[in-house]
Amino acid sequence: MFRVVIVEDEYIVRFGIRSMIDWESLGLMVSGEAANGQEALDLIRESPPDILITDIKMPIMDGITLITEVRKFRPHMKIVILSNLEDFQYAKEAIRNGVSEYMIKSDMMPRDLEATLLRVKEAIVEGAPSSENKLMQSVVVEPIVREKRWLELVEGKQLDPVRRQEILESLGLADVKLPLYMLHIAKNEWALSVEEGQALIRTALGEVMTASSESEDVYEAFPDRQGEMNVLLFERRMAVPGKDEVRLMAQAVRQYLKNHYSISCTIGVSSPTSSCSELHQAYEQATAAAKYKMFIGSERPILYGVDYVPASSQLADNIKVSTTHIHSMVYAFQTKELHAYLEDIFEQLTARKDYDIVEIISLELLILLTTLWSEVASDQQRILQLKKQYYEQLSKLETIQMSKSWFLQAFEALIAHMVGIYNSDRNGIIKAAQYMQQYYQQEISLQSISNLVHLSKNYFANLFKKEMGESFLEHLTRIRIEKAKALLTSELKTADIGHLVGIPDPKYFSKVFKKITGSSPSEYRNRVRGDN
């Protein structure tokens, strides 16, 4: 098992990287974490990993310096850079230092990270074979080469025609002109490692495919970079050709895996293609069909063009989540309104039927949910466990209906928790209001007043507005202006009055005073004197 170290200064990002994939199933383990380059360098010197995942911009020591230092004593370590789009100029320098992969954090999805790590792991194995691997090389090299060439074909949308022809000739398919089907076997949930799952799928294919055909040579099976198995069916060699036969075969494979190994999977099936040069298109169709389980259910074959028919045109409007609106509804305890809002979002997602958009929206909602919990709960260890639990639960949801139900229940639980602690926290708001009434002339910030009553800043701000009907700053400013109005009946200078009520800038004091009272301090003073 290969060791991985994660270096990222933002804890939530570090936690997300660690939680978004099943490391053990990839043959990897997270052996350490660090919040900056210096911590990472000390950790790597003490216990060098096989793979380093690092951010670029970090305090104390940035990612570029870390890579430079690591290369001095570990020149062949595999390194994956994580960064933002605006830091691409740094990526060029990282690439010069021998970085294996470069990923944009804002675009990174779990499957992308898995694919990257599998590529890096494959490069480690190829670059430094063990003595056992060398002894086995003469036995296994041909199947491995075939699988890599199949993978190159299905990923080769921009593959050079000359290279494609070379691959086809090496596979004995240079002149093949017959209908082909691609199957993509997507796991739903199982506890096996990637390698174990692939081995059992190969066994199931061997049992089912040979029993369904007069010839044993009816398919080719190979994993993609995500570790999912793909099967190419040669229709002409089947006993009974056509989509119905393909569906029956796919169902038989799925049922065999379920009955014999308790493996749950969904199988996406492409439309027939008559040329090996179009295998990349068949692969894209099969994977898209498998993802469609989110909308029609899992544990079944899904045929592209039959069960899954892509929309002829995308909806013009993007689906947007208003974090501010959700935030307000949560703090106002508006459970029904929040349910209706989330129902509408998931109705739009269901109508759009776009797997990637569902993942993006789900991630946005999850981040908002965990952020809100961090604001209202004092036990940060519990919050950490809750975040991990949420990530794990969400990763196992297979349909959009399951995701919708999960989010409705999760937000309802959050609001119920807030209602439970509301009465006790109201005393803190009363205490804060009394403090402002007494010490208005001093510098009072949102952070200092929330610390005084032992509440988080964001939670205090929202609870204060709910309880007092105005924001913390509006309330404090109103107190100061009321005190200023009383002082303006005296002979004190306007600038001095501003200092006395906690607004030392004369221009700002006049501006705020006029905004609230409708007149400048001097106009107000003259009017009061005239009235007297």
Buried (B, 14 or more C-beta within 10 A) or exposed (E): EBBBBBBBBEEEBBBBBBBBBBBEBBBBEBBBBBBBBBBBBEBBEEEBBBBBBBBBEBEEBBBBBBBBBBBEEBEEBBBBBBBBEEBEEBBEBBEEBBBBBBBBBEEBEBBBBBBBBBBBBEBBEEEEEEEEEEEEEEEEEEEEEBBBBBBBBBBBEEBEEEEBBEBBEEBEBEEBEBBBBBBBBBBEEBEBBBEBBBEBBBBBBEBBBBEBBEEEEBBBBBBBBBBBBBBBBBBEBBEEBEBEBBBBBBBBBBEBBBEEBEBBBBBBBBBBBEBBBBBBBBBBBBBBBBBBBBBBBBBBBBBBBEBBEBEEEEEEEEBEBEBEEBBBBBBBBBBEBBBEBBEEBBEBBBEBBBBEBBBBBBBBBBBBBBBBBBBBBEEEEEBBEBBEEBBEEBEEBBBBBBBBEBBBEBBEEBBEBBEEBBEEBEEBBEBBBEBBEEEBBEEBEBEEBBEBBEBBBBBBBBBBBBBBEEBBEBBBBBBBBBBBBEBBEEEBEBBEBBBBBBBEEBEEBBEBBBEBBEEBBEEBBEEEEEEE
